[in-house]
Amino acid sequence: MLKISTAQIPARIGDFSFNVEHIVRAAANAQQQGAHVLVTPELSLTGYIPEDLLLRPAYRAACEKVFNDVCEALTQYPDLYVLIGLPTWFEDGVKLRSFNSVVVLLGGVEVQRVHKQKLPNQAVFDELRYFSVGPEPDVIEIQGVKVGVLVCEDAWHAQPALALKAKGAELLLIPNASPFHVNKMDKRYAVLRNRAKETGLPLLYVNRTGGQDELVFDGGSCAMNSDGELRSQMPLFTDVLNEVVFDIEQKSFHKDMQMNMPAAEEQVYRALVHGVKDYVAATGFKKVVLGLSGGVDSALTLAVAVDALGAEHVHAIMMPTRYTAQMSLDDAQEMAQRVGVKYDVVAIEEMFNLYVQTLAPVFGDKPADVTEENLQARIRGVILMAVSNKHGALVLNTGNKSELATGYCTLYGDMVGAFAVLKDVYKTQVYNVCDWRNSTDAYAIRSPIPTNIITRAPSAELRDNQKDQDSLPPYEVLDDILERYIEQRQPIKTIVAAGHDEATVQRIARLIRINEYKRRQGALGPRVTTLGFGKDWRMPIMNGFAE
């Protein structure tokens, strides 16, 4: 039997002590379990991906020193093979280049170094900017088993696995830093089953957890036999050290930990919690503050914040004007009481009136319009930032993807914040996720969101009797158009052919195009779809093209 310990662990860029602690702890656990091999994720020593830090000589020196320290720490386990992910630097003329590597250590001594061959350069990935294509690796024998190592993207292509098979590999180990989007595990299963069946080899896929800027890593490590049968499945969004057993004679894994994939709404919610928790921790904050309006977006954001950080670390502020309904005041207060956060009401009516009076000579006889609406949003933004400065709390933005796509938000107003929790969640999905959160026992507080917040018609409450649908199509229509146009990149004519009104589609496409300048200045937030407004959305601001 070959006992393999899988380290489904997080990593933080620049926080080497955090990363080393997780690796060394995993090694101690593997030794205690009697494992022969420990597999850690891709770039486990540095975090994925250090981006332009990889071009800094000082970062290289720090990383190489830490690697030596890890090797020294692992000498206490002389019979344990450990796979660690890190860059391998080299000089290419005057340029500093690197490979994305996995080092195999035995008792802290390097016995093999594998370089990633297939460098992803699409969606959120731009590895060709930093890494060079690695050569074809050899297999390594561990406890009589010939093992081949593939680094993440290598497993998404047939050739690297087939090459290892040709060299005699009997087992594939695949360290990963594969970011989440909804139902990503379905894609992973399909790819891994293809590799297993093409090569006739069992494989072990080890993915990391945690958040890094907009990316969320969901884990989901698993083992498959050569026929594609799933033999072990580790949970999503959970740090786990788990041992899998490979039968050397049967060339198969023993059946181990199993779990069902959660529904899309649960996946989204857990990704948001994961993203908020790690972003706040990695940036050095202890507390967050957000505006609580009595609407569904801020309610969901508050629930996520409490589940990620604990109620004692969350501050909610209601900032009413004459346009704020009593229902909104009541619902906001009720939710704050349900989740137990610090809650303040800071009325902004007098401030708003003072702004209007002060600007009257400048505005002249022009009637009230969106200017006065945006003033209210910007006053609220100023208050949140003031509280942030005074109390050292990070501001969470509460806007959703539907609003951000169409520009239904105010720059320097309700767009303020360091982390936009719902940035990649469409409005219709916000409601679905709220329903899931209210129905689950997975967190300490049951039904944190008052039903009235979910069922009432959405409104920005910036003028009398305002409803979102005064400015936008119904969200069911809007979100379908947006998803087709953004994630699926469908042409306008295809969206119209699917049953949407052409004038409406043209209008939404125009709103997406002309509001790029807003999105470029907005906060980053956790990516949960296949295409978020971040690394994988690169549209010019100065853009005269229209379909």
Backbone torsions as a table, in degrees:
resi	resn	phi	psi	omega
1	MET	NA	138.9	173.6
2	LEU	-109.7	114.7	-178.6
3	LYS	-94.8	123.2	-176.2
4	ILE	-120.2	124.7	176.6
5	SER	-93.8	124.9	179.7
6	THR	-100.9	123.8	-178.2
7	ALA	-103.3	92.6	175.4
8	GLN	-86.5	88.6	-169.6
9	ILE	-130.8	161.5	177.0
10	PRO	-88.2	174.1	172.7
11	ALA	-152.5	147.5	179.1
12	ARG	-121.5	131.5	-179.8
13	ILE	-67.5	128.0	178.4
14	GLY	85.3	-12.4	-179.8
15	ASP	-104.4	74.8	-174.7
16	PHE	-63.1	-35.8	-178.8
17	SER	-63.9	-38.4	176.9
18	PHE	-60.9	-47.3	-176.9
19	ASN	-67.3	-43.9	-179.9
20	VAL	-62.9	-40.8	179.6
21	GLU	-58.3	-42.8	-179.4
22	HIS	-68.7	-38.9	-179.8
23	ILE	-67.5	-47.6	-177.9
24	VAL	-66.4	-38.5	177.1
25	ARG	-63.7	-39.8	177.9
26	ALA	-64.1	-38.0	178.3
27	ALA	-65.4	-41.1	178.2
28	ALA	-63.0	-40.8	178.8
29	ASN	-65.5	-41.3	178.8
30	ALA	-62.2	-42.6	178.9
31	GLN	-62.1	-42.8	-179.5
32	GLN	-64.4	-34.9	179.4
33	GLN	-76.9	-10.1	-177.3
34	GLY	79.8	26.1	-179.3
35	ALA	-73.6	153.3	173.5
36	HIS	-93.0	-28.7	-174.9
37	VAL	-136.2	141.8	170.5
38	LEU	-118.6	126.4	177.6
39	VAL	-111.7	119.7	174.5
40	THR	-104.2	164.7	-174.5
41	PRO	-71.5	172.5	174.8
42	GLU	-56.6	135.8	179.9
43	LEU	49.2	41.3	-178.4
44	SER	-65.3	-25.1	-180.0
45	LEU	-78.6	-28.9	-174.0
46	THR	-112.2	-23.9	-167.5
47	GLY	88.5	155.9	-178.5
48	TYR	-111.2	125.6	-7.2
49	ILE	-121.1	138.6	-175.6
50	PRO	-68.4	-5.2	177.1
51	GLU	51.9	-130.8	-171.9
52	ASP	-70.1	-9.2	170.5
53	LEU	-59.2	-29.4	179.7
54	LEU	-63.5	-18.3	-179.2
55	LEU	-93.7	-0.8	-177.1
56	ARG	-96.8	120.8	179.2
57	PRO	-56.5	-35.3	-179.1
58	ALA	-66.0	-35.8	178.0
59	TYR	-67.9	-40.0	177.0
60	ARG	-59.6	-46.5	-178.2
61	ALA	-62.4	-42.0	179.9
62	ALA	-64.4	-42.4	-179.1
63	CYS	-65.0	-44.2	-178.4
64	GLU	-66.2	-35.5	176.5
65	LYS	-65.5	-44.0	-179.6
66	VAL	-64.4	-37.6	177.6
67	PHE	-61.4	-42.6	176.9
68	ASN	-61.4	-38.4	178.2
69	ASP	-63.7	-41.7	179.0
70	VAL	-63.8	-43.7	177.9
71	CYS	-57.2	-42.4	179.1
72	GLU	-63.6	-42.2	-179.5
73	ALA	-65.2	-30.2	-176.5
74	LEU	-85.1	-4.3	177.6
75	THR	-65.0	-18.6	179.0
76	GLN	-73.1	-7.2	178.1
77	TYR	-120.3	75.1	-169.2
78	PRO	-64.9	-20.3	-176.6
79	ASP	-107.2	8.2	-175.7
80	LEU	-101.8	123.1	171.0
81	TYR	-82.7	133.3	179.6
82	VAL	-129.2	128.1	176.1
83	LEU	-101.3	120.6	-178.1
84	ILE	-124.6	135.6	178.5
85	GLY	-95.0	132.7	179.6
86	LEU	-163.2	162.3	175.0
87	PRO	-76.5	151.2	170.6
88	THR	-117.8	111.6	-174.8
89	TRP	-88.0	152.5	171.2
90	PHE	-155.8	156.8	178.9
91	GLU	-89.6	129.6	176.2
92	ASP	-116.9	86.3	-171.9
93	GLY	67.9	-122.4	178.9
94	VAL	-91.8	-4.0	-176.6
95	LYS	-95.3	147.4	174.5
96	LEU	-97.1	116.3	-178.8
97	ARG	-119.0	170.9	-179.1
98	SER	-155.1	160.5	168.7
99	PHE	-101.9	151.3	169.8
100	ASN	-90.3	107.3	-164.7
101	SER	-118.8	159.1	167.3
102	VAL	-124.7	124.1	178.8
103	VAL	-101.4	132.8	175.4
104	VAL	-100.1	119.6	179.9
105	LEU	-111.5	145.3	171.0
106	LEU	-125.2	112.8	-176.4
107	GLY	60.5	31.4	179.1
108	GLY	84.0	1.6	-179.1
109	VAL	-107.3	130.5	-178.1
110	GLU	-68.7	128.5	178.0
111	VAL	-118.8	-16.4	176.0
112	GLN	-161.0	148.9	175.0
113	ARG	-133.7	120.3	-178.0
114	VAL	-108.8	132.7	179.7
115	HIS	-108.6	137.9	-178.8
116	LYS	-61.4	133.8	-176.1
117	GLN	-97.9	-37.2	-176.6
118	LYS	-106.1	110.0	-174.7
119	LEU	-101.1	111.7	-178.9
120	PRO	-67.3	139.5	-177.2
121	ASN	-142.7	43.6	179.4
122	GLN	-144.0	171.6	-179.5
123	ALA	52.6	-122.6	-178.1
124	VAL	-87.0	0.9	-173.3
125	PHE	-101.7	137.9	171.5
126	ASP	-143.4	52.7	-174.1
127	GLU	-67.3	-25.4	179.1
128	LEU	-65.5	-19.6	175.7
129	ARG	-67.1	-28.6	-170.9
130	TYR	-117.1	-36.0	-170.7
131	PHE	-109.8	155.2	172.5
132	SER	-102.5	152.4	-179.8
133	VAL	-68.3	129.2	-177.1
134	GLY	-85.3	159.0	177.3
135	PRO	-75.7	166.3	178.2
136	GLU	-67.3	127.3	-176.4
137	PRO	-85.2	165.4	172.0
138	ASP	-94.2	167.0	174.2
139	VAL	-84.4	161.3	176.8
140	ILE	-127.7	140.8	-178.9
141	GLU	-94.7	126.0	179.1
142	ILE	-129.1	117.6	-179.6
143	GLN	53.2	37.1	178.1
144	GLY	83.5	0.7	179.5
145	VAL	-106.0	129.0	177.2
146	LYS	-83.4	114.7	-171.6
147	VAL	-110.2	134.7	172.8
148	GLY	-111.3	139.8	-178.4
149	VAL	-110.9	126.6	172.4
150	LEU	-114.4	139.7	-178.4
151	VAL	-104.3	104.3	173.3
152	CYS	46.1	-99.6	-175.2
153	GLU	-56.9	-26.8	177.0
154	ASP	-54.1	-33.3	-177.7
155	ALA	-77.3	-12.1	-179.8
156	TRP	-87.6	2.9	178.9
157	HIS	-128.8	147.0	-174.7
158	ALA	-72.3	-39.6	-168.5
159	GLN	-59.5	-47.5	-178.1
160	PRO	-59.4	-40.8	179.7
161	ALA	-68.8	-41.2	179.1
162	LEU	-64.7	-35.0	178.1
163	ALA	-64.9	-39.8	177.5
164	LEU	-68.2	-38.1	175.9
165	LYS	-59.1	-43.5	180.0
166	ALA	-63.2	-25.4	179.4
167	LYS	-89.1	4.3	174.6
168	GLY	101.6	9.5	-179.0
169	ALA	-59.9	141.4	177.0
170	GLU	-113.8	-11.2	-177.5
171	LEU	-154.1	140.4	177.5
172	LEU	-110.9	129.7	172.9
173	LEU	-110.1	131.2	-171.1
174	ILE	-130.6	92.0	172.5
175	PRO	-72.3	140.8	-174.4
176	ASN	-137.6	154.7	160.9
177	ALA	-132.0	77.7	-173.2
178	SER	-102.9	112.7	-176.2
179	PRO	-73.4	156.3	-175.7
180	PHE	-81.2	144.5	150.2
181	HIS	-145.0	165.7	-175.0
182	VAL	-55.0	131.3	179.3
183	ASN	63.0	27.5	177.7
184	LYS	-63.3	-31.6	-178.0
185	MET	-61.7	-32.1	178.0
186	ASP	-60.7	-42.1	178.2
187	LYS	-66.8	-40.3	179.8
188	ARG	-63.8	-44.6	178.9
189	TYR	-57.1	-45.1	-177.5
190	ALA	-61.8	-44.5	-179.7
191	VAL	-65.0	-46.8	-177.2
192	LEU	-66.2	-38.2	177.1
193	ARG	-63.7	-38.8	176.9
194	ASN	-60.9	-44.6	-179.3
195	ARG	-64.7	-43.0	-178.6
196	ALA	-62.3	-46.0	-176.8
197	LYS	-72.6	-35.6	178.7
198	GLU	-63.9	-40.6	-174.8
199	THR	-94.9	-19.9	-172.4
200	GLY	70.2	25.4	-176.6
201	LEU	-117.3	139.7	169.6
202	PRO	-71.0	158.2	-177.7
203	LEU	-147.2	153.7	176.6
204	LEU	-124.2	120.3	-177.3
205	TYR	-105.6	121.8	-177.1
206	VAL	-122.0	115.0	-177.3
207	ASN	-114.0	155.2	-178.2
208	ARG	-88.6	171.8	175.5
209	THR	-119.9	-177.8	174.6
210	GLY	92.4	177.2	-179.9
211	GLY	-118.4	152.7	174.3
212	GLN	-144.6	105.6	-175.0
213	ASP	54.9	-118.5	-178.3
214	GLU	-86.1	-12.2	-176.9
215	LEU	-85.0	139.3	173.0
216	VAL	-120.1	131.5	-179.9
217	PHE	-107.7	124.8	-167.6
218	ASP	-101.4	0.7	-177.4
219	GLY	72.0	-122.4	-178.9
220	GLY	75.1	26.7	179.2
221	SER	-57.9	147.8	-175.4
222	CYS	-155.3	161.4	175.9
223	ALA	-123.4	138.1	178.7
224	MET	-129.1	145.6	171.6
225	ASN	-82.1	174.2	-173.6
226	SER	-64.9	-19.6	177.6
227	ASP	-91.6	6.4	180.0
228	GLY	86.5	4.4	178.8
229	GLU	-72.1	129.8	178.3
230	LEU	-76.1	121.3	-176.7
231	ARG	-109.2	-22.3	177.7
232	SER	-150.3	133.9	178.8
233	GLN	-135.2	115.5	178.3
234	MET	-86.8	155.5	-173.0
235	PRO	-70.2	163.0	175.5
236	LEU	-86.5	147.8	172.6
237	PHE	57.5	34.7	-179.2
238	THR	-138.9	131.7	173.5
239	ASP	-75.5	124.7	-175.4
240	VAL	-141.2	138.4	167.1
241	LEU	-112.2	112.7	-172.9
242	ASN	-133.0	142.1	178.7
243	GLU	-100.6	132.3	171.9
244	VAL	-115.1	149.7	-176.2
245	VAL	-115.3	125.7	178.2
246	PHE	-104.9	120.9	178.9
247	ASP	-80.0	111.5	-175.3
248	ILE	-64.8	-38.4	-177.9
249	GLU	-71.8	-45.4	-176.5
250	GLN	-83.8	-11.4	-177.7
251	LYS	55.0	48.1	-178.1
252	SER	-152.0	159.3	177.3
253	PHE	-88.1	144.8	169.6
254	HIS	-69.5	148.9	177.5
255	LYS	-71.2	134.5	-172.1
256	ASP	-138.0	-149.0	-177.4
257	MET	-48.9	129.5	178.8
258	GLN	-129.5	151.5	176.1
259	MET	-158.7	154.0	175.3
260	ASN	-89.0	144.4	178.0
261	MET	-69.8	131.2	179.2
262	PRO	-67.7	159.1	177.4
263	ALA	-65.4	163.5	-174.9
264	ALA	-56.6	-41.3	-177.4
265	GLU	-64.0	-39.9	177.4
266	GLU	-67.8	-40.8	177.4
267	GLN	-57.3	-47.3	-179.4
268	VAL	-61.0	-48.3	-176.8
269	TYR	-61.5	-45.6	-178.4
270	ARG	-66.7	-33.8	175.9
271	ALA	-64.8	-41.0	178.5
272	LEU	-63.7	-44.6	178.2
273	VAL	-61.2	-45.4	179.2
274	HIS	-58.6	-47.4	-177.8
275	GLY	-63.8	-45.6	179.9
276	VAL	-64.3	-46.8	-178.3
277	LYS	-57.5	-47.0	-176.7
278	ASP	-74.1	-36.7	179.7
279	TYR	-64.6	-45.1	-179.6
280	VAL	-63.6	-44.3	-179.0
281	ALA	-66.0	-45.4	-174.6
282	ALA	-69.9	-25.6	179.9
283	THR	-91.6	1.3	171.8
284	GLY	87.3	10.5	178.9
285	PHE	-89.9	156.6	176.4
286	LYS	-113.2	-21.9	-173.4
287	LYS	-134.5	159.4	173.7
288	VAL	-131.7	157.8	175.2
289	VAL	-134.4	146.0	178.8
290	LEU	-149.5	157.7	175.0
291	GLY	-84.7	126.7	-179.9
292	LEU	-109.6	110.0	-170.5
293	SER	-96.7	-13.2	-170.1
294	GLY	92.7	-0.1	177.9
295	GLY	-96.8	172.7	-171.1
296	VAL	-73.6	-33.9	-177.6
297	ASP	-66.5	-48.6	-179.7
298	SER	-69.1	-29.0	177.3
299	ALA	-65.5	-46.5	178.6
300	LEU	-64.6	-40.8	178.2
301	THR	-60.4	-41.2	178.4
302	LEU	-64.2	-42.6	178.7
303	ALA	-60.8	-44.3	178.4
304	VAL	-60.6	-46.2	-177.7
305	ALA	-60.9	-42.9	-179.8
306	VAL	-66.1	-42.8	179.9
307	ASP	-69.1	-28.3	-179.6
308	ALA	-81.5	-37.7	-167.4
309	LEU	-119.9	-19.0	-172.6
310	GLY	94.2	141.8	-174.6
311	ALA	-58.9	-31.7	-177.0
312	GLU	-67.9	-12.6	-179.2
313	HIS	-106.5	11.6	-174.6
314	VAL	-124.8	134.2	179.6
315	HIS	-123.9	122.1	179.3
316	ALA	-110.8	137.8	-177.9
317	ILE	-128.7	124.2	171.8
318	MET	-94.5	132.5	-176.1
319	MET	-128.1	79.6	-172.0
320	PRO	-80.9	158.6	169.1
321	THR	-131.5	-172.2	177.8
322	ARG	-60.1	-21.8	-176.9
323	TYR	-88.7	-6.1	-179.2
324	THR	-79.5	121.0	-179.4
325	ALA	-69.9	148.6	176.3
326	GLN	-59.0	-33.1	177.1
327	MET	-58.7	-40.2	179.6
328	SER	-65.8	-43.0	178.1
329	LEU	-61.3	-44.8	-178.1
330	ASP	-65.9	-44.6	-177.4
331	ASP	-66.4	-40.8	179.3
332	ALA	-63.1	-44.4	-179.8
333	GLN	-64.4	-41.4	-179.9
334	GLU	-62.4	-42.5	-179.0
335	MET	-66.9	-41.8	178.3
336	ALA	-58.1	-38.5	178.8
337	GLN	-69.9	-38.9	-179.7
338	ARG	-61.4	-41.7	-175.5
339	VAL	-93.9	-9.9	171.8
340	GLY	78.0	30.1	-179.7
341	VAL	-92.9	162.0	170.6
342	LYS	-64.4	132.4	-173.7
343	TYR	-135.8	127.3	177.0
344	ASP	-127.2	149.1	172.2
345	VAL	-112.7	119.2	178.6
346	VAL	-119.8	98.6	-179.0
347	ALA	-68.4	136.8	-176.7
348	ILE	-114.5	10.1	-177.3
349	GLU	-58.7	-46.9	-178.4
350	GLU	-65.1	-40.9	178.1
351	MET	-62.8	-42.6	179.1
352	PHE	-62.4	-45.5	179.1
353	ASN	-61.4	-39.6	-179.9
354	LEU	-64.9	-40.9	175.4
355	TYR	-59.0	-47.9	-177.4
356	VAL	-62.7	-43.1	179.4
357	GLN	-65.7	-42.3	-178.3
358	THR	-65.2	-36.1	-176.8
359	LEU	-88.1	-6.1	-176.2
360	ALA	-54.9	-44.5	179.2
361	PRO	-64.3	-28.4	-179.8
362	VAL	-80.5	-38.7	-178.7
363	PHE	-74.3	-26.3	-179.7
364	GLY	68.1	-141.8	-175.6
365	ASP	-95.1	15.6	179.2
366	LYS	-69.7	138.7	-177.9
367	PRO	-71.8	161.7	176.7
368	ALA	-62.9	142.2	-179.2
369	ASP	-151.4	-150.7	-178.8
370	VAL	-62.8	-19.7	179.2
371	THR	-57.8	-47.6	-179.6
372	GLU	-67.6	-32.3	175.9
373	GLU	-65.1	-45.2	-179.4
374	ASN	-67.2	-30.8	176.6
375	LEU	-58.3	-43.2	-179.6
376	GLN	-62.1	-44.4	179.8
377	ALA	-63.0	-38.3	-177.6
378	ARG	-74.2	-33.1	174.3
379	ILE	-61.8	-42.8	178.4
380	ARG	-63.3	-39.0	177.4
381	GLY	-61.8	-41.5	178.4
382	VAL	-61.4	-42.7	-179.2
383	ILE	-63.8	-45.7	179.0
384	LEU	-61.0	-41.8	179.4
385	MET	-68.8	-33.5	177.1
386	ALA	-65.4	-44.2	177.6
387	VAL	-63.3	-39.1	177.1
388	SER	-59.3	-47.9	-179.8
389	ASN	-63.0	-43.6	-174.4
390	LYS	-70.3	-39.1	-172.9
391	HIS	-109.6	-0.4	178.7
392	GLY	68.1	33.8	-179.9
393	ALA	-103.8	138.3	178.8
394	LEU	-78.8	133.6	-179.5
395	VAL	-83.9	125.0	173.3
396	LEU	-94.1	127.1	175.2
397	ASN	-82.5	146.6	-172.7
398	THR	-114.6	5.9	-177.2
399	GLY	-73.8	152.4	-178.8
400	ASN	-103.6	173.8	-175.6
401	LYS	-69.1	-33.4	179.0
402	SER	-62.0	-44.4	178.8
403	GLU	-66.6	-43.8	-177.0
404	LEU	-66.3	-36.7	-180.0
405	ALA	-64.7	-40.0	-174.3
406	THR	-97.0	-3.0	-178.7
407	GLY	78.1	17.4	179.5
408	TYR	-81.9	61.0	-177.0
409	CYS	-163.5	161.4	-172.7
410	THR	-110.9	117.8	176.0
411	LEU	-61.6	132.3	-176.4
412	TYR	67.8	13.1	177.2
413	GLY	-120.8	-106.2	178.8
414	ASP	-75.2	2.5	173.7
415	MET	-92.6	-0.6	-179.4
416	VAL	-67.2	158.6	176.9
417	GLY	133.4	161.4	179.7
418	ALA	-95.2	-23.6	-176.8
419	PHE	-144.8	121.7	-177.2
420	ALA	-97.3	97.2	-169.0
421	VAL	-60.9	-39.9	-175.0
422	LEU	-103.6	19.7	-174.7
423	LYS	-55.8	-30.3	-176.4
424	ASP	-114.2	23.2	-179.5
425	VAL	-118.2	117.4	177.9
426	TYR	-67.7	157.1	-175.8
427	LYS	-59.0	-43.7	178.9
428	THR	-61.3	-36.3	178.3
429	GLN	-70.7	-31.3	176.2
430	VAL	-55.5	-46.9	179.2
431	TYR	-62.8	-42.9	-179.5
432	ASN	-63.4	-40.8	-179.8
433	VAL	-68.9	-37.7	175.9
434	CYS	-60.3	-44.3	178.9
435	ASP	-60.8	-42.4	179.0
436	TRP	-63.2	-45.2	-177.2
437	ARG	-62.0	-37.7	179.5
438	ASN	-71.2	-18.1	-175.2
439	SER	-98.0	-8.5	-171.1
440	THR	-99.0	152.9	172.9
441	ASP	-103.0	12.5	-173.2
442	ALA	-71.1	-19.7	-178.3
443	TYR	-121.5	165.8	-171.3
444	ALA	-62.4	-36.2	-175.4
445	ILE	-100.3	122.4	178.3
446	ARG	-90.6	138.0	178.2
447	SER	50.4	61.5	-178.5
448	PRO	-71.9	-22.2	-172.5
449	ILE	-102.2	117.1	177.6
450	PRO	-54.6	137.3	-177.4
451	THR	-57.1	-36.0	-177.8
452	ASN	-61.4	-32.2	178.2
453	ILE	-64.6	-35.5	-177.2
454	ILE	-79.1	-34.8	-171.9
455	THR	-90.7	-21.1	-176.6
456	ARG	-74.5	156.7	178.5
457	ALA	-69.3	134.7	-178.0
458	PRO	-69.8	142.7	179.0
459	SER	-152.9	141.0	175.0
460	ALA	-76.9	-17.1	179.6
461	GLU	51.8	51.8	177.5
462	LEU	-111.8	-4.1	173.3
463	ARG	-155.0	169.9	-177.4
464	ASP	-62.5	135.0	173.0
465	ASN	55.9	31.5	-177.7
466	GLN	-79.0	138.6	172.0
467	LYS	-131.5	148.0	179.8
468	ASP	-56.1	-35.5	-176.5
469	GLN	-72.3	-4.1	171.0
470	ASP	-68.5	-28.5	-175.4
471	SER	-112.2	-20.3	-174.7
472	LEU	-129.6	157.9	171.7
473	PRO	-64.6	164.9	173.3
474	PRO	-52.1	141.5	-172.9
475	TYR	-60.5	-29.8	177.7
476	GLU	-62.8	-38.1	177.9
477	VAL	-75.0	-48.6	-177.6
478	LEU	-57.8	-48.2	-174.1
479	ASP	-68.0	-33.1	176.4
480	ASP	-66.5	-41.5	176.4
481	ILE	-62.8	-46.0	-178.1
482	LEU	-62.2	-45.0	-178.4
483	GLU	-64.9	-39.8	177.8
484	ARG	-65.0	-42.7	-176.2
485	TYR	-74.0	-39.4	-173.2
486	ILE	-90.6	-68.0	-175.3
487	GLU	-67.7	-43.9	-176.2
488	GLN	-88.7	-9.0	179.0
489	ARG	52.5	39.0	-179.9
490	GLN	-74.8	142.6	172.4
491	PRO	-65.5	157.3	-179.2
492	ILE	-58.0	-41.0	-178.0
493	LYS	-63.5	-32.0	178.3
494	THR	-70.8	-39.2	178.8
495	ILE	-65.7	-40.5	177.1
496	VAL	-63.8	-42.1	180.0
497	ALA	-63.3	-23.4	178.5
498	ALA	-78.0	-2.7	174.4
499	GLY	117.2	4.8	-178.5
500	HIS	-92.3	148.7	177.9
501	ASP	-64.8	131.5	-174.3
502	GLU	-63.3	-42.4	-179.4
503	ALA	-62.9	-38.3	178.4
504	THR	-66.1	-43.9	179.7
505	VAL	-63.1	-44.0	179.0
506	GLN	-60.9	-41.0	-179.8
507	ARG	-64.6	-43.8	-179.6
508	ILE	-66.5	-40.8	178.2
509	ALA	-61.6	-38.6	178.0
510	ARG	-66.2	-42.3	178.9
511	LEU	-61.4	-41.1	177.3
512	ILE	-60.2	-44.3	-176.2
513	ARG	-66.9	-46.5	-172.0
514	ILE	-79.5	-10.7	-179.1
515	ASN	-103.0	15.2	178.0
516	GLU	-60.7	-34.8	-178.5
517	TYR	-63.1	-32.5	177.0
518	LYS	-68.7	-48.4	-177.3
519	ARG	-61.4	-35.1	-178.3
520	ARG	-64.9	-24.9	-178.8
521	GLN	-99.3	0.5	-177.7
522	GLY	-84.4	169.6	179.5
523	ALA	-72.3	154.1	172.6
524	LEU	-77.8	160.9	179.1
525	GLY	-155.6	167.2	-174.1
526	PRO	-66.1	133.1	179.6
527	ARG	-87.0	124.2	-179.6
528	VAL	-126.2	-9.2	176.9
529	THR	-105.2	-179.9	179.8
530	THR	-77.5	-11.1	178.0
531	LEU	-152.0	104.6	179.3
532	GLY	-100.7	167.3	176.1
533	PHE	-82.2	76.2	-178.5
534	GLY	-160.9	-124.6	-176.2
535	LYS	-59.4	-31.6	-175.1
536	ASP	-101.2	13.6	175.1
537	TRP	-125.6	106.3	-173.9
538	ARG	-129.2	81.1	179.5
539	MET	-107.0	142.7	177.8
540	PRO	-70.9	147.3	175.7
541	ILE	-78.2	-46.7	176.9
542	MET	-82.7	92.1	-168.3
543	ASN	-138.7	111.8	179.2
544	GLY	-96.5	2.7	-177.3
545	PHE	-86.0	134.4	174.0
546	ALA	-136.9	137.2	179.6
547	GLU	-69.6	NA	NA
